[in-house]
Amino acid sequence: MQLVMSEEQQLLAKTARDLVREQAPVARLRSLREDPVGYDPALYRRMAELGWMSLPIPERDGGLGLGLADVICVTEALGRGLASEPYLSSFLCGQLLARAGNEEQKSAYLAPLMAGEAELALAYAERGQRFDWQRSATHANATADGFELSGEKQQVLGATRANAFIVVARTSNARAQAGDLSLFVVPRGIAGVSVTRQWRIDAAPVARLLLSKVRVPRVALLGTESEAEPLLADTLDRATVALSAEMLGAMSEAFERTLAYLKERVQFGVAIGSFQALKHRAARLYIEIELTRSAVLAAARTFDAGAPGAAALASVAKARASDAFLLIANEAVQMHGGVGMTDEHDIGFFLKRARACEMTFGDAAFHRDRFAKLSSF
């Protein structure tokens, strides 16, 4: 298995890093914390112009037909700037539309999504669900000409400006049990849809979606009724790898900033980076980053190859990224000393993002347990 990037992927990664460095500095998060949208729509459109939304979409649907190993080049770069643009949300919805959408849905949503002219958000998480997304309490009851949806979704990524939502709902009478899940494309502006901005410590653009007897036609069904679980599970696993790469980029940036500070900060007449104790701690952080990089690349390559064990490797990548990012972010703040605790210093933003990313798609403990089950331990 190739655990290094190809020449083309290196060029893609460099382009992404240059754009993030120039247009998405970490310091801008201070202004985005109070912004009702939570990101820069102009930058999001620029990302689409560069073809980033089209990377994993098959050529038959107008995409570039590349793989997850190419997507993580972008998400790692976005992580370095703690970018809040909803690229991950676009990746999720684009995958679902490409793999399960009919021609009408692809024309109405997938093509505009790739062009940056429309934004979609996947609404799957609910209150009290923890990481068990199969336990959906949102219901879709059949009507004469379609379905009526009722329920509440929490922490919907990229929902603040989304034109439409892909909603996970149960099409049976059972409540909060696995199975019988369906996907529906629900436009934002129809009757019964309410979107309320939610605020996270990392300033990510998330929102609460309330569905109150929302009536949609049968053509709103994405894929096959009551059989969405395998597709959704695989798509969320791929997104988990993409998020792990974003966490890798963020922890790498935090580590590099900390190294620079250790070389600049003088105490007792010498740079504090010369102290043996800090050298040992920095060495450990470097090892954690490289282990995470290998885990993320291994998972991405396995998905692209269609090889068995991809889901288990997605859990390895997320568990490793969660542990490493939290460790590095905590150490970065501590090594910066008192200034690292202040809001005026950017290093604290990395710890906030680490906490939020840890809880997205399952924390380290969840994924270690999942890996054990998938491996029949």
N, C-alpha and C positions, 0 to 999 in steps of 0.2 A: 504494500500500500504506500502510495506517495504522500509523504507528510511535509511536503514543501509546495509552494505555489509555482505554477507555470509562469513563463515569461509574460503571457497575456494577463494573467491574474495579478502579477506584480504591477503591471501598468495600470490596471483597473484600481488596485489598492492605492497607488500613488495619486491618481486623479482624485479619488475619494478623499484621501487625506489632505490634499492641497485645498480642495473645496471647503472642507470642514475647518481647516486652519484659517482660511481667509474670511469665511462667511458665518461660521458658527463657533465663535470663541466661547469658552466655558463661562466667562464673565457675564454673557448676555442673559444667563438664567435669572439674574436678579430682576430684570425687567419682565421676563416671562412669567415669574411667579404670580404677578397680579394681572396678567393678560387673560381675558376670557377665552381666547383661542388656545394659547399655550405654545405656539410655535410660529414660524415665519412662513406664510403661504407662498411667498415669492421663492423662497429657498426650496420648498417642496416641489414647486413647478420646475425649478432648475434641475432638480434631481431626476424628474421625469424626462426632461429634455435630453439629459445625458444617457437615457436608456435604462436607468436603474430599476424602474418598475417593470420593465420588459424582460429583465435578465432570465427569470425562471419560467417564463411563459413560453409554451411550445410555438414553433414557427408557424404551424397551421393556424394559430390564433393571432398571428401578427407579432409574436414576441421574438426574443433572441434565441430561445431554446437552450440556454445554458443551465448549469446546475447549482446545487446548494454551495459547492465550493467557491463559486463565483459570487454568490450572494453574501457570503460571510466576509468577503473582501470589503464590501460596502459597509456592512454592519459593524465590523471592527473599527473602521474609520469613523463612523458615526459615534461609536462609544468613546473615542478619544476626545471628542468635543462635548460629550454628554448631550448630543443633539436630541431635541424633543420632537422633531418632525416625525410623523407617523409612518415611517417606512415599513416597520414591522407589521403594522396593521394592513398596509397595502399588500405586503407579501402574503399574509394570511388569506385575505379576501381574493386576491388574484389567483392563488392556488386553487381555492374552492371553486371559483367561477370557471377556470380553465379545465378542471377535472370533472366537474359535475354540471356546469351550466348548459342550458340549451342555446341555440343560435340567437334567439331573441334576447336572452339575458347577457350573452357575450357582447352583442352589438350595443345594448343599452348601457352596460356597466363596465365590461372588461376593457374594451377599446378606449373609452374615456379615462379609465383608471390608469392605463399605461401611458396615456398622453398627458396626465396630470390635470385633466379637465374635470375629473370627478374623484371623490374620496369616499371610501367605504370602510366600515368598521365591523368586526366580528363581535357579536354580543352573545357570550356564553356563560360568563361568571355570574353567580348569584350569591345572595346573602346566606351565610351558614354552610356554604358548599365546601369551603376550604379548597382543596385541590381536586376534589372528585367531581369533575364537570359533568359526568354522566348522570348525576343526581339532579336533573333539571326539574324545577317546579313550574316552569312556563309551559302553558298548554296551547295547543292549536286544535280547536274543535272544528270538525268539518261542517260546512254550510252547503246550501244548494249550489252555489257557484264558486266555492273556494274554501277559505278557512277564517276562523276568528281567533286571534291571538290575545292572550292575557298573561301578564307576568311582569317581573322586574329584573333587570340586569344591572350589575354593579361593575365599576372599574372597567368600562368599555374603552379600550385603547383607541385613540384616534377619533373619538366620537364627537369632539367639540365642533367640527365643521363637516362631518360626514354627510354626504347627500343621501345615503341609504345605509341600511344595516343588514348584515346576514345574521339572522336570529336563530338560535338553537331552541327548539321547542319540542315538547312531547306530544305525540299524536295518539296516545292511548289514554285511558282513564286512570292509570296508575300514577301515583305521586312520588316524585323524587327517588325513582328507582332506575337502575341501568336498563338500557334498551329502549326501543320505540322512539328514537330521536329523529327529527327531521330538520332541514334547513329551509329558511324562508328569506327572500330578499324583500325588505320592507323599506319603502321610501320614507324619508324623514318627515315630509310635510303632510302625510295623510292623517285623517281623524283618529284620535286615540293615542298618538305617539307623543311622548313628552321626553325632552332631553334636558338634564340638569348637570351643569359643570360640577365635577368633584375635584378636590384639591389634595395632591399627594406631596410628601416632603421633597420629592425630587422634581416637582413642577411639570410632570408629564401630563399631556393633554388627555385626560380621562373624564368620563361622564356616566351618570346614571340614566338608564333607559327604562321608561315606564310604558308598558303596553296595556291599554285599557280597552278591551273588546275591539281590537284593530282588525278590520275586515280587509282581506287581501284576496285577489283572484287565484285560481288554481295554478296559473302560470307563474305565480310567485314562488312556488315550490322549487327548491334547488336540489336537483338529483332525485333520488327515489324516496318516496314516503316511508318513514319509519326505519330507514336503513342508512342513516347518515353517520352512525358511530364509527365504523372503520375508516371512512374518509376523513372525518374530523380528527380522529386519534392520530392518523399519519400526518396530517397537516400541522397539528399542534406540536408533534415531535420535531418536524422540520423547523418550525418557528422557534422551538426551544433551542435548537442548535444555532440558529441565527442570533437569538438573544445571548447565548453563551459567548458567541464571537463578539457581540457588542460589549459584554462584560469584560472580555479579554482586552479589547481596545481601551476601555476605561481604566482597568487596573494597570495596564502598561503605561498609560499617560500619568497616572498618579505616582507610579514607581519612578518614572523618569523625572518628574517634578521634584520628588523627594530626594533623589540622588543629587540633582542640581543644588538643592538647598543644603544638603550635607557638605557639599564642596564650598558653599559660599558662607555659611554660618560659622563664625569664629568664636571660640570659647577657650579661655586659658591660653590665648595667643596662637591657637592652631585651629584649623577647620575641624568641625565635629565629626566629619566623615573619616578622619584619621583614627578615631577611637575604635578599638578592637570590637567592643560589644556591638556598636552600630554596624560595623562591617559584617559581622556574623548575621545580624538581623537582615541586612540588605541582601546578603547572599541567599538566605532562605527565601526571601520574597522573589528573587530572580528565578529560583528553581520552581516555585509555585506557578509562576507565569508560563514557563516553558512546558511544564506538565499540562497546564490548561490548554496551551496552544496545540499540543499533540492530541489531546482528547477531542478538541473541537474539530481539528482537521480530519481525524480518524472517523468521527461521526458523519461529517459532511461527505467524505469520499465514499463511505459505505452506503449512504442514501443514494448518491449519484450512480453507484455501481449496481444498485438494486440487490445488494447482497443481504443475506440473513443477518440478524443481530443489530440492525440499525436502531431500533427502538431502545434496546439496552444501551447502546453507545450514546444515544441522545441523553439518557439519564446519567451516564458517566460524565459527559461533558458538562451538564448542568450542575451536578453535585460538585464537581471539581471547581467550576467557575464560581459557584456560590460561596464555597469555603474560601477560595483564594481571594476573591474580590473583597470580601468582608475583612479578611486578615490584612490585606495590603492597604485598604482604605483606613482601617483603624491604626495601623502602624504609621501610615503617612501623616495622619493628624497628630499622632503622638510625637513623631520625630520632628515635626514642625514646631513643637513646643506650644507655648501660650498663644502665639499668633495663629496656629492651626485651628484653635477653638473659636476664632472670631468669624463673624459673618462676612467681614470685609476681605478675608482671604479665600481664594477659590478652592483650596484643597478640601474644605468641608463638604463641597458639593459632591465629591466622589463618594464619601461615606453615605450621604443621603441616597444617591443612586444605587449604591450597593445594597442598602436595606430594601429598596423598592424592587430591584431586580431579583433579589433572593426570593421574594414572595410571588413572583410572576411565573406561571407555569409549573409551580412546585419548588419547594426549598430543597436543601441538600439532603435532609433526613428523608423526605418523601422519595427522592430519586434514588437514594441508596437502597431503600426498601423495595422500590419498584425494580431496580436492577437485580436484586436478589430473587425476587419472584420470577422475573423474566428468565433468569438463569437457572431456575429450579433449585435454588439453594435451600 
